[in-house]
Every structure is written in structure tokens, then in C-alpha cells.
Amino acid sequence: MCNAVVRSGAAKIKNPSEKAQKIATFLMQKIKTQEVKDFMASLGSMMPEDKGPALKKAAAEAGYKGTCPLADMK
């Protein structure tokens, strides 16, 4: 999930709406577990400044040790 921007092909898209749609479509196709679906749903009720740290924390708790460009998107 952290690398969805690149893996979805959205990194090359300049239009913010198109980029967001490309990432969302990619994530919907790739997310398999209810736990991750629930986490993604919870992001909608968070303040924008809390979303990135929450995503990084969830990724770390799941054992991911890399960078998380999706969490750093503005």
C-alpha cells in the first residue's frame, strides 16, 4: 500500500484528481484483507495531518520496513 503511487502508475499523472482516482482504483484491486479495508475506511474520519503517520504506523506494525510515499503525499 505504501508504494501505491508508483505501482499504480499514478506517479506520472499531473492532474491531482486523476492521480487520486488511479491510486484508489489500484488499492481497491489489491487490498484483500478486511483488516486493511477497515483501516483504509478509518482514514476518512481522520484529520489530514494524522493520515500519513497512521499509515506509516500501520505499515510498520505489519512488518513493512521501507519508505511510505503514499503517507507523504499532500
N, C-alpha and C positions, 0 to 999 in steps of 0.2 A: 504494500500500500504506500509506503514512504516514497517509492520511486515511480509512482503512477504518472507523474508529469512526463517523464521521458518514455517510459514503457508504453504509454497510450499514444504517443506521437504528438502530444499537446505542446511539447516544448517549442515546436516550430511555429505554432499558431500565435499570431499577434493579437487578434481580436479577443478581449477578455471573456466575452460571452461564449464564443466558440471554443475557447480553451477550456473553460469550466465544463461545458457540455461534453467535450471529448474525454475529460478526466472522469466525469460522473458516469458516463456510459462504460468506460473501461472498468471502473470499480464495480459497477453493478454486474458486469460479466464475470469478474474474477473473484469477488467475495463469496465464499462458500459457507462459512460457519455463522450460526445465529449470534454467537458472541460478538463477532466483528460487525455484523449487521446492526446489532443493538448499540455498539459503541459508535458507529457512524451516525445512527439516529440521534444519539445523545449530543453529538456535536452541534446539532441545530439549536439546542437550547443554551449553548454556552456563549459567553461574550467572545467577540472575535480574538481578543488578546489571549484568551485561555485555550483556544483550539489547538494551536501549534504545540504548546507544552503538553497538553493532554495526549496528543497523537504521539509525540516523542516518548512520553512515559509508557503508553500502552505498547508501543513497539519494543521498548527496552524490556518491559515485563514479559513480552512474548519471546524474548531472546534475540531480537534483532540488534546488532551492534553497529550498523552502518549509519550514514547520514540520512536525514529525512527531509529532502527538498520539498515535499508536499506540505510539511509542517511549517516551512519557512516562507511559503507563498503569501503574498499580500493581496 
